[in-house]
Amino acid sequence: MKTPYMLSNLISDLGLTVITDIYQDLPVSRGYCCDMLSWAMSRLDGETCWFTILNSINVIAVASLAGCPIVVLTENVIMGEEVLEKAKDENICICMSEESTFDAAARLADAFKNHS
């Protein structure tokens, strides 16, 4: 039986910078790329890694409502401190990647394929 791919695997495999210092090491089974909040809200779930360039408090609200455990800000996008504090309150891991959304998501797809 295959072991679940965990949030810690994702962070390590993609070389992400963790911006929030707390998170639960939950299973991640898919990635989703979207910069439209209402669209993302209906497609995220508790095992999705959300890749986006959006950095507002509404990102945290959508992730929280959907139960999404991790948001990866691509292209070195930065979140404000008050937004990061809300993410911590909601136990949402916020990470940053210098890669484009496409490249970061493609690396996650490769990591899923290579995970044993």
Secondary structure, DSSP 4 states (H G I P E B T S, - for coil): -PPPPBHHHHHHHHTPEE-SS-----B--EEEE---HHHHHTT--TTEEEEES--SHHHHHHHHHHT--EEEE-TT----HHHHHHHHHTT-EEEE-SS-HHHHHHHHHHHHHH--
